[in-house]
Amino acid sequence: MLGGNFVGLGIARSLGAHGIQTWVFDSDRSKSIAQFSRYTTRFVETKEAITDALLREGQKHRLNGWVIYPVADEYVETVSVNHELLSSIYRVTTAPPGVTRFALDKRQTYHRASELGIAAPWTSVGNSLAELEAEGIPYPVILKPAINHHFFPQTNIKALPVDNPSDLQRAFAQMSKYILPNEILVQERIPGGGENQFSFCGIFKDGHAYASLVARRTRQYPVDFGNASSFVETADQSIVGSAGRLFLESIGFDGIAEVEFKFDPRDGKYKILDVNPRTWGWHTLGKAAGIDFAYLLWRQAVGLPVTPIETHCKAAWIREITDFVAIVKSRNRTAEIKRLMSAICSGEFTSATFSLLDPVPFFAEFALWISSGLSRQKKAKDFFHLDPVVSELGQSVGRTERVSERVHSGDAPTWPSADVRTANSPIVARFGLGSMEGTKIRSRDVELIEVRESSTEPVE
């Protein structure tokens, strides 16, 4: 797995239950709870390019035929761009750039959706603020990055709410310090919260799904503008299922993916938001419902037979560390508690981290979140405290070197921009744990390795 957060933990548990060895690669030990899992055979912390680390470790330890699972978009992009190179050792479950571009770049996502007749919210993109304002902005809107992993890791912010031209000018200038102006999307704000968001999730082989389900984001955190799902339930929604399947089949997708939609009560349409061409946050809901996406993908990758799964049971998933806070901050706590208890009693129920068979990661996550809370909060505060200098055209001056370094990097794929005028996503402000402090935990049950750029020798 490339990434050891709770998503990677779910993969390790799924594969480990079948006796499959799992290694976890991560650039930041403080965010990796999978390192504490009994199912993780080896943990590798590396600051070097992940492709170089994979090739070196693969050659050194003869990992030929092992399956790669990226758990974040930045890893998806890297593996996709280096698909052929990595395939010389590994079984790569990530598609080449010609396919992943329709998922990682929302400009391409919405353009393809428009071609397919899939509903999407109004969206505009331009090379300057002046171009955007010329379109006529239907306030209130949001500003969000076309390529999320170019922006979110630096700021801990997914989108900015904008209510008027003054807000737009300020938010556009702030975002322009991190990403290029033509990567900033302006979108209408769809009413409603997480309860209006649905997802199609499926596993595809030869361009067709052989197992899938639809789920609803019943709760999210933060409550008003969710950073991520905190309570998800399987749902029956044929429109979402058909549209998600159509989109992924149209791009010739193979592997596992999630397509997110939001119901717009103004016109009664389910509108596409995002596409995740990888394991998503609550992928273990599938296992509880009878579709173990991570294990099915492994079987598919190594050439074992897979059988179509036509039905699944009702199930629910909870992100413990945030859902209890979401319930406390809910406008109707009693109703949310009843909903949770009903899900626990009426169907299969699973959680993001807690497991009686593998308890350490659950407690480790609390300690790691406490110790890294200040860092996450600081990213958001640094962003909001920027003092952008704006020219007459509204373009920010003095953009940081991060943008130019990425643009001129030879590793960055150059995907064409689509002329998009349609799309929306969850609005998110900040996500932190205040000034709480704590200590890190080390596990004695897993081999912890640090790989330094200056040496290929592991350091305990």
VENWO-V433055 format. One record per run of one state. SS is the DSSP state (H for helix, E for strand, L for the rest). FROM is the first residue (numbers start at 1). TO is the last residue. If there is no record, write none. Layout:
ss=SS from=FROM to=TO
ss=SS from=FROM to=TO
This chain:
ss=L from=1 to=1
ss=E from=2 to=2
ss=L from=3 to=5
ss=H from=6 to=16
ss=L from=17 to=22
ss=E from=23 to=26
ss=L from=27 to=28
ss=H from=29 to=31
ss=L from=32 to=33
ss=H from=34 to=36
ss=L from=37 to=41
ss=E from=42 to=46
ss=L from=47 to=49
ss=H from=50 to=60
ss=L from=61 to=66
ss=E from=67 to=68
ss=L from=69 to=69
ss=E from=70 to=70
ss=L from=71 to=72
ss=H from=73 to=81
ss=L from=82 to=82
ss=H from=83 to=86
ss=L from=87 to=90
ss=E from=91 to=92
ss=L from=93 to=96
ss=H from=97 to=104
ss=L from=105 to=105
ss=H from=106 to=116
ss=L from=117 to=122
ss=E from=123 to=125
ss=L from=126 to=128
ss=H from=129 to=135
ss=L from=136 to=140
ss=E from=141 to=145
ss=L from=146 to=147
ss=H from=148 to=150
ss=L from=151 to=151
ss=H from=152 to=155
ss=L from=156 to=158
ss=E from=159 to=162
ss=L from=163 to=164
ss=H from=165 to=175
ss=L from=176 to=180
ss=H from=181 to=183
ss=E from=184 to=188
ss=L from=189 to=193
ss=H from=194 to=196
ss=E from=197 to=205
ss=L from=206 to=207
ss=E from=208 to=221
ss=L from=222 to=227
ss=E from=228 to=235
ss=L from=236 to=237
ss=H from=238 to=250
ss=L from=251 to=254
ss=E from=255 to=264
ss=L from=265 to=268
ss=E from=269 to=276
ss=L from=277 to=283
ss=H from=284 to=289
ss=L from=290 to=292
ss=H from=293 to=301
ss=L from=302 to=314
ss=E from=315 to=318
ss=L from=319 to=319
ss=H from=320 to=328
ss=L from=329 to=332
ss=H from=333 to=346
ss=L from=347 to=347
ss=E from=348 to=351
ss=L from=352 to=359
ss=H from=360 to=384
ss=L from=385 to=388
ss=E from=389 to=390
ss=L from=391 to=395
ss=E from=396 to=397
ss=L from=398 to=400
ss=H from=401 to=407
ss=L from=408 to=446
ss=E from=447 to=451
ss=L from=452 to=458
ss=E from=459 to=459
ss=L from=460 to=460
